[in-house]
Amino acid sequence: MNRGLVLSRVKADGPISRADLVRATGLAKATVSVIVDELVAAGLLVEAGVGATSARGGRPPVLLRYDGRSELLVGVHVGVQRTTATVATGSGE
């Protein structure tokens, strides 16, 4: 459930930092960190550069974005006279 929440936030708001994901989802920092690491390992998220440093300084945030190339969507329509199939990536390619 939390994985889906994080993934949907990145899809909707990305590129987005882990800190922004914590604020957007209400999940704990550690939970977001574990989920992001899992989604990166699965190829669903990629690091998309760094964001601007806050006015208080510190390290610039690593931005994450959805990489739908690792998801395949298949649609099949079976009709009386013919069958049609379509394949696309999660990003619509």
C-alpha positions as CSV (number, residue, x, y, z in Angstrom):
1,M,0.0,0.0,0.0
2,N,2.7,2.5,0.9
3,R,4.8,1.5,-2.2
4,G,1.8,2.4,-4.3
5,L,1.3,5.7,-2.5
6,V,5.0,6.7,-3.0
7,L,5.0,5.6,-6.6
8,S,1.8,7.5,-7.4
9,R,3.2,10.7,-5.8
10,V,6.4,10.5,-7.9
11,K,4.3,9.9,-11.0
12,A,2.1,12.9,-10.3
13,D,4.6,15.3,-8.8
14,G,8.1,14.2,-10.1
15,P,10.8,15.0,-10.2
16,I,10.5,15.1,-6.4
17,S,12.9,14.8,-3.4
18,R,12.6,12.3,-0.6
19,A,11.8,15.1,1.8
20,D,9.0,16.3,-0.4
21,L,7.7,12.7,-0.6
22,V,7.7,12.6,3.2
23,R,5.6,15.8,3.3
24,A,3.3,14.7,0.5
25,T,2.6,11.2,1.8
26,G,2.7,11.7,5.6
27,L,5.0,8.6,5.9
28,A,8.0,8.5,8.1
29,K,11.4,9.4,6.6
30,A,12.7,5.9,7.2
31,T,9.7,4.4,5.5
32,V,10.0,6.6,2.4
33,S,13.7,5.9,2.2
34,V,13.2,2.1,2.3
35,I,10.4,2.3,-0.3
36,V,12.4,4.6,-2.6
37,D,15.4,2.3,-2.4
38,E,13.2,-0.7,-3.3
39,L,11.6,1.2,-6.2
40,V,15.0,2.3,-7.5
41,A,16.3,-1.3,-7.3
42,A,13.2,-2.5,-9.2
43,G,13.9,0.1,-12.0
44,L,10.6,2.0,-11.4
45,L,12.3,5.2,-10.1
46,V,15.6,6.8,-11.2
47,E,17.6,9.7,-9.8
48,A,17.0,12.7,-12.0
49,G,19.6,15.1,-10.7
50,V,19.7,17.4,-7.7
51,G,17.4,20.2,-6.6
52,A,18.1,23.6,-5.2
53,T,19.5,23.8,-1.7
54,S,17.2,25.4,0.9
55,A,17.8,28.8,2.4
56,R,19.1,27.0,5.5
57,G,21.8,25.4,3.5
58,G,22.8,21.7,3.6
59,R,23.1,19.1,0.9
60,P,21.0,19.6,-2.2
61,P,18.2,17.1,-2.5
62,V,18.4,14.2,-5.0
63,L,15.3,14.4,-7.2
64,L,13.5,11.2,-8.2
65,R,11.3,10.6,-11.2
66,Y,9.3,7.7,-12.5
67,D,10.9,5.5,-15.2
68,G,8.0,3.7,-16.9
69,R,10.2,1.9,-19.3
70,S,10.5,-1.0,-16.9
71,E,6.8,-1.5,-16.8
72,L,5.0,-3.1,-19.7
73,L,1.3,-2.8,-20.3
74,V,-0.4,-5.2,-22.6
75,G,-3.9,-4.8,-24.0
76,V,-5.7,-7.5,-25.9
77,H,-9.1,-7.3,-27.7
78,V,-10.5,-10.6,-28.8
79,G,-13.2,-10.1,-31.4
80,V,-15.3,-12.4,-33.5
81,Q,-13.3,-11.7,-36.7
82,R,-9.9,-10.6,-35.4
83,T,-7.8,-10.2,-32.3
84,T,-5.8,-7.0,-31.6
85,A,-2.9,-6.6,-29.2
86,T,-1.1,-3.5,-28.0
87,V,2.0,-3.2,-25.9
88,A,3.2,0.0,-24.3
89,T,5.6,1.0,-21.5
90,G,4.3,2.5,-18.3
91,S,5.3,5.9,-19.6
92,G,3.1,5.5,-22.7
93,E,5.8,4.7,-25.3
